Amino acid sequence: MRLLLFLPFLAQAQTVTLADYYKLETVSAPAISPDGKRIAYLRTRVVEAENRRHSQLCIAGANCLDQIKASGANPIWSPDGTLFAYTSAGKTWFLKADALDAEPFQINGLDGAPVFSPDNRWIAFTRRTPPEKAKPIPAATDFDRLTAQRFKGKIYDWMNFRFDGRGYLPDPRDPAATPPLELYILPREGGKAKPITHLGVDVQGIAWSPDSKSLAFVANISQRDEHIYERADLHTVTLDGQVTRLTDDNHNASAPAWSPDGKTIAFLREQSLNLVLANKQRQGSPLDVYTIPAAGGPLTNLTATWDDLPGKPQWDPTGKTIYFEADLRGAGHLFALDVATKRVSQVTSGDRLLSGFHLNLQTGLIAYTATEPNSPVTLYSASLAAPAREIKLTVSPNTFTLGKTEHINFDSKDGTSIDAWVTLPPNYSAQGGPYPMILETHGGPHGAYSSSFAFPHQLLAAQGYIVLFANPRASTGYGEKFRWGTWGAWGDKDFEDVMAGVDHAIKHYRVDPARMGVTGYSYGGFLTNWIIGHTTRFKAAITGAGPTNWISNYGTGDIPRTKESEFLGPPWDPTGNATMIKYSPIAYAAKIVTPVLFIHGESDLRVPIAQAEELYTALQKRKIPAKFIRYPNSYHGNWAPWDTVHRYQQELLWWKQYLQ
């Protein structure tokens, strides 16, 4: 998930300090009212004393809704513009649009996130629905009950028993233990909700038809089979509960959207991972925008020749154009797809990251957040007809002296073009230095850096470091061949790509080659571990939650799917076994001479902490300087502010010890 940060006003210019982390704020989730006159959004800040983040609901050009004390999310307007809705603490609350300063209220019978029908008569939502008949509980003796009460452990006999960020999970095979999300409709004024699906699996991506007589949704009918990876199919359902399954082809569907005439449904579609594995493919599936007749029929791929990852589709009122957002070559923008010609064109522009688009196609207004490396995130609106004439809706003036970030490009060892960025110290001089440099590697691996503001990079630059961060093979936004460029060989081409970036930076900037560090988190932690096992050019390293041993990671992490696909099989398969061993950083521990700081959350279920312990132990046995910092109750991501600040502080101390 991308975190877009801006810095609030300060009285006088200064470089970024670690304490400024607590002053960071985000803006996100713009929602335009139907008449186009108001735009709601979320403003999120750190509450330092309480070690948490708080999201406040605001209206652009007006005050924030101070009467709402709890953290909010998902702001939306009803189609007639009379109601404003949001979620907080797992419940949905409403305000009348003409009295946004009043106390929020609830609609009787609503128990989920609301999706209003176009005619304003209905609200659709999903909620957990246990089976009507519960399994009988076996009779137990007093001794049995006492023994059970004394047991404080866990018992499971299913495969997917844990997931990062959620902990240990109930039985996914049992509808009583994991009740499905069924679809309900409720009169707009409230009352008794009516279930219109009884599938026993989760209903997702609900979308009303233009005539408000039916809904489209996706559901994975094989959800209860743990050995079948996600392969949701597209369905429709009428208000009286008549369900029609439109697809059943071992692909995964998502984000359905009705055409204005109600005759066609656009949606996103990709191969299921089971199909990729069964075909022994050497790359994953492309993601494309498809259409299908609402009554059923042949599929049409509208983006077969557009070589990237489209976001959720949205039709324009004429039915001739579909809009979606996407990240492309380090930037994020809105794109328009001509349905007839299948031609994709970029609507917004600039070497920057735009996201969170909300389109009001009746008024032609769009709202979004935008950020550049030296311009923190801001909320904007623009006319779809003239997007270049955008209007800034939030003002976040800062008088910080920021380090300049430059977008660069270079060729890797095999001639592949690689995008990267260099953030320079605020006092950087082409005649000064030489300066120590830190190579940052992103997570994923199917993620990407972008032309956006990054507090950690500015913090390092303020300490006098040049920061290099690149999008090597496997990064998204550069086409299918590039995205799957490390399939079966994590550490080969991606290593060559980032090292070519190091050479480029040394050639074009005042870098001190004797004072370079390398760091990364998650896949970036893996690549850091890999790099120091294959070169001695770095004088220090910091690895965050980085895999070191793919054999052990396969069974102890929460997503074995990545290993059995991108490492060509599970550990007991000869090819998979050989690939996992070859690309495990622990296999190259004897070659590591770089001092390493290990950063890890003790509750991490994506990359369990034992992964770091394996390499740490190896380095300690070899008397290579190594330090381990463990954070209790921290998962793989979304760390609490206090732990994040402590982590940054310890990283600065490590760099200072070895690079200055």
Secondary structure, DSSP 8 states (H G I E B T S, - for coil): -----B----SS-B---GGGGGG-EEEEEEEE-TTSS-EEEEEEEEEGGGTEEEEEEEETTS-B-TT--S--EEEEE-TTSSEEEEEETTEEEEEETT-TTS--B--TT--S--EE-TTSSEEEEEEE---SS--------HHHHHHHHH--S----SS--EETTTEE---TT-TTTS--EEEEEEETT----EE----SS-EEEEEE-TTSSEEEEEE-TTTT-TTS----EEEEEETT--EEE---SSEEEEEEEE-TTSSEEEEEEEE-HHHHHHTT-SS----EEEEEETT----EES-TTS-S-----EE-TTSSEEEEEEEETTEEEEEEEETTT--EEE-S-SSSEEEEEEEETTTTEEEEEEEETTEEEEEEEEETTEEEEEEE-------B----EEEEEEE-TTS-EEEEEEE--TT--TTS--EEEEEEE-SSSS----SS--HHHHHHHHTT-EEEEEE-TT-SSS-HHHHTTTTT-TTSHHHHHHHHHHHHHHHHS-EEEEEEEEEEETHHHHHHHHHHTT----SEEEEES----HHHHHHHSS-HHHHHHHTSS-TTSHHHHHHHHHT-GGGGGGG--S-EEEEEETT-SSS-THHHHHHHHHHHHTT--EEEEEETT--SS---HHHHHHHHHHHHHHHHHHH-
